[in-house]
Amino acid sequence: MNDQGMRGYGDDVLGGAQDSERARLAAMAAVCDPTTARVLDDLGVGPGWRCLEVGAGAGTVATWLAGRVRPAGGHVVATDIDPRPLDDLAGPNLTVLHHDITCDPQPPGGPFDLVHARFVLEHLPAREEVLDRLVAWLAPGGVIVVESIAGFPVGSSPHPAFRRAMHAVEDVLAVTIGTDATWGRRFPAPLLDRGLLDVGLTVSLPATGGANASALCWALTLSRLRPHILEHQLVAADVLDEALDLLADPGFFDLAAATAIAWGRRPPAAPTPAV
């Protein structure tokens, strides 16, 4: 634990190398990667770009980026506090690095044309300071893309057990690792506040249900967090059981957390004055 007695993301809350966590990350990627790829494509990511993938998880975005930027010498640095799921991904233009963005120096390969972080900063109590660091690691004209969970759809769920269980997920992450599921709702203000240009925002809200990948991801997340939820007495075990039964039911559909995606570009370097 840290000095404040709070766990970190990988301290037996989420993260780790167990098969269930790999399955959770794979389900998350199946839900989120198409939107991420569309946003990065719209921003012009292409040959020759130097990219930093922060909190790379299962490595699917890093792999996609490596293929996109490979021509013209492009390179991707994929970092995580636990890079074991990424061990098999390293290649000629993809570097895997154990790295803690809260305290470690800028990774090699920068400054970067792209910094991308998905479901990372909202889990860090020092998220604003970390965002300052990521912006500083951009090359002039480089773009940062930040994706964050945004829990606002959950409150209107018509399924009481699902609504209570999903709120318990938000609450237990807040008390154990310092997650702020409301931070993304304020996008793109954090990027505007830092003087970035061409700032934009989109929101993805996939359906959760029909035993789809989103339902699997949330079921695995809820199962992983169950001991912590019960320890903190956030909801009773029967509520969690009912929510898990719903997520496994092909006839169940609802909306879980949204993903807020914001981007902005670092101002270009000032021209050198003529002598």
C-alpha positions in Angstrom: 0.0 0.0 0.0 1.0 3.6 -0.4 1.6 6.1 2.3 -2.1 6.9 2.6 -3.0 3.3 3.2 -4.6 3.0 -0.2 -3.9 0.1 -2.6 -2.7 0.5 -6.1 -4.4 -0.9 -9.2 -2.3 -4.1 -9.2 -2.4 -4.7 -5.4 -4.9 -7.5 -5.5 -7.7 -5.2 -6.6 -7.5 -5.4 -10.4 -4.5 -6.3 -12.6 -2.3 -9.3 -12.3 -1.4 -12.2 -14.5 -4.1 -14.7 -13.7 -6.2 -16.2 -16.5 -9.4 -14.5 -15.3 -7.7 -11.1 -15.6 -6.4 -11.9 -19.1 -10.0 -12.9 -20.0 -11.3 -9.6 -18.5 -8.8 -7.5 -20.5 -9.6 -9.5 -23.7 -13.3 -8.8 -23.2 -12.6 -5.2 -22.5 -10.5 -4.9 -25.7 -13.3 -6.5 -27.8 -15.7 -3.9 -26.6 -13.4 -0.8 -26.7 -10.8 -1.4 -29.4 -13.0 -0.5 -32.4 -13.9 2.9 -31.0 -10.3 3.5 -30.0 -9.0 2.6 -33.5 -11.6 4.9 -35.1 -10.6 7.9 -32.9 -6.9 7.3 -33.5 -7.5 6.9 -37.3 -9.5 10.1 -37.4 -6.6 11.9 -35.7 -4.3 10.8 -38.5 -2.1 8.4 -36.7 0.1 6.9 -39.4 3.6 5.9 -40.7 6.5 7.3 -38.8 4.7 8.3 -35.6 6.4 7.8 -32.3 3.7 6.5 -29.9 3.4 5.9 -26.2 0.7 3.5 -25.0 0.2 4.0 -21.3 -1.2 1.2 -19.2 -1.2 -1.1 -22.2 -3.2 -3.9 -20.6 -3.5 -6.8 -23.0 -1.6 -4.9 -25.7 -4.2 -4.9 -28.4 -4.0 -1.2 -29.0 -0.2 -1.2 -28.9 -0.2 -4.0 -31.5 -2.7 -2.1 -33.7 -0.5 1.1 -33.4 2.7 -0.8 -34.3 1.1 -2.0 -37.5 -0.2 1.4 -38.3 3.1 3.4 -37.7 5.6 0.8 -38.9 6.3 2.3 -42.3 8.8 5.2 -42.2 10.4 4.1 -39.0 7.4 4.5 -36.6 7.7 3.1 -33.2 5.5 2.2 -30.2 6.5 2.1 -26.5 3.9 0.1 -24.5 4.2 0.5 -20.8 2.5 -1.0 -17.7 3.2 -1.5 -14.0 2.7 -5.2 -14.8 3.9 -5.9 -18.4 3.6 -9.7 -18.1 0.6 -9.9 -20.5 2.7 -8.0 -23.0 5.7 -10.2 -23.0 5.0 -11.9 -26.3 4.3 -8.6 -28.2 7.7 -7.0 -28.3 9.1 -6.6 -31.9 11.2 -4.5 -34.2 9.0 -1.4 -33.7 7.2 -2.3 -30.4 9.0 -1.9 -27.1 7.4 -3.2 -23.9 8.5 -1.5 -20.7 7.8 -1.8 -17.0 7.0 1.7 -16.1 5.1 3.7 -13.4 3.8 6.9 -14.9 3.3 8.4 -11.4 7.0 8.6 -10.7 9.3 7.1 -13.4 11.0 9.4 -16.0 9.8 9.8 -19.6 10.2 6.4 -21.4 12.8 6.2 -24.1 11.7 7.0 -27.6 10.2 10.4 -26.9 9.1 13.0 -27.3 6.0 11.3 -28.7 3.7 12.2 -31.5 0.9 10.3 -29.7 0.3 9.5 -26.1 -2.7 7.3 -25.5 -4.1 6.2 -22.1 -7.3 4.1 -21.7 -8.8 3.4 -18.3 -5.6 4.5 -16.5 -5.8 8.1 -15.1 -9.2 7.8 -13.4 -7.7 5.1 -11.2 -4.8 7.3 -10.0 -5.4 9.7 -7.2 -2.6 11.9 -8.7 -4.4 11.9 -12.1 -4.0 15.6 -12.7 -0.3 15.6 -12.0 0.1 12.5 -14.2 -1.8 14.2 -17.0 0.7 17.1 -16.7 3.5 14.6 -17.2 1.9 13.0 -20.2 1.3 16.3 -21.9 5.0 17.3 -21.3 6.1 14.1 -23.0 4.4 15.1 -26.3 6.4 16.5 -29.2 5.3 19.9 -30.4 2.2 19.2 -32.4 1.8 15.8 -30.8 -1.6 14.6 -29.7 -2.8 13.0 -26.5 -5.9 10.8 -26.2 -7.3 10.0 -22.8 -10.1 7.5 -22.3 -11.9 7.2 -19.0 -14.8 5.3 -17.5 -17.8 7.6 -16.9 -20.4 6.0 -14.6 -23.3 8.4 -15.2 -25.5 5.9 -17.2 -25.7 3.5 -14.3 -28.0 5.6 -12.1 -30.9 5.3 -14.6 -30.7 1.5 -14.9 -34.2 -0.1 -14.6 -32.6 -3.2 -13.0 -32.1 -2.6 -9.2 -29.6 -5.4 -8.6 -27.5 -4.4 -11.6 -27.6 -0.7 -10.7 -26.6 -1.4 -7.1 -23.8 -3.8 -8.1 -22.4 -1.3 -10.6 -22.5 1.5 -8.1 -20.7 -0.9 -5.7 -17.9 -1.4 -8.3 -17.4 2.4 -8.5 -17.5 2.8 -4.7 -15.1 0.0 -4.0 -12.6 1.2 -6.5 -12.9 4.7 -5.0 -12.1 3.4 -1.4 -9.4 0.9 -2.4 -7.4 2.6 -5.1 -8.8 6.1 -5.4 -10.8 5.8 -8.7 -12.9 8.7 -9.7 -15.6 7.5 -12.0 -16.9 11.0 -12.5 -13.6 12.5 -13.8 -14.4 11.6 -17.4 -17.7 13.3 -17.2 -15.8 16.6 -17.0 -13.9 15.9 -20.3 -12.5 17.7 -22.3 -11.9 20.4 -19.6 -8.6 18.8 -18.3 -7.1 19.1 -21.8 -8.5 22.7 -22.4 -7.0 23.7 -19.0 -3.6 22.7 -20.2 -3.7 24.9 -23.3 -4.0 22.1 -25.9 -5.3 22.8 -29.3 -7.9 21.0 -31.5 -9.5 19.6 -28.4 -12.4 17.2 -29.0 -14.7 14.7 -27.2 -16.7 11.7 -28.0 -18.5 9.2 -25.8 -19.0 5.4 -26.4 -21.9 3.7 -24.7 -22.1 0.0 -25.8 -25.0 -2.2 -24.8 -24.2 -4.6 -22.0 -26.2 -7.8 -22.3 -27.1 -10.7 -24.5 -24.1 -12.4 -22.9 -21.9 -10.2 -25.1 -18.3 -9.1 -24.5 -19.4 -6.1 -22.4 -21.5 -8.4 -20.1 -18.5 -10.8 -19.8 -16.2 -7.9 -18.9 -18.4 -6.6 -16.2 -19.1 -10.0 -14.8 -15.4 -10.7 -14.5 -14.8 -7.3 -13.0 -17.7 -7.8 -10.5 -16.4 -11.3 -9.6 -12.9 -10.0 -9.1 -14.1 -7.1 -6.9 -16.6 -9.2 -5.0 -14.4 -9.8 -1.9 -13.6 -6.1 -1.6 -17.2 -5.1 -2.0 -18.3 -7.5 0.7 -15.4 -6.4 3.0 -16.5 -2.8 2.8 -20.2 -3.8 3.1 -21.3 -1.9 0.0 -24.0 -4.3 -1.0 -25.0 -7.8 0.2 -23.9 -11.0 -1.5 -27.4 -11.8 -2.8 -27.4 -8.5 -4.8 -24.1 -9.4 -6.4 -25.4 -12.9 -7.2 -28.5 -11.5 -8.8 -26.4 -9.0 -10.9 -24.1 -11.8 -12.0 -27.1 -13.9 -13.0 -28.4 -11.0 -15.1 -25.1 -10.6 -16.8 -25.1 -14.3 -17.7 -28.7 -14.1 -19.0 -28.8 -13.8 -22.9 -32.1 -12.0 -22.5 -30.7 -9.2 -20.2 -29.8 -5.8 -21.7 -28.8 -2.6 -20.0 -26.3 0.2 -20.1 -23.2 0.1 -17.9 -20.5 2.8 -17.7 -19.8 4.9 -20.7 -16.3 5.6 -22.0 -15.5 9.3 -22.4 -12.7 9.9 -24.9 -10.9 13.3 -25.1 -8.0 14.4 -27.3 -5.9 17.5 -27.8 -2.8 18.6 -29.6 0.3 20.3 -28.1 0.9 23.7 -29.6 3.6 23.6 -32.3 7.1 24.9 -31.5 7.5 28.6 -32.0 9.5 29.5 -35.1 13.1 30.4 -34.6 13.5 34.2 -35.0 15.4 35.3 -38.0 18.9 36.7 -37.2 
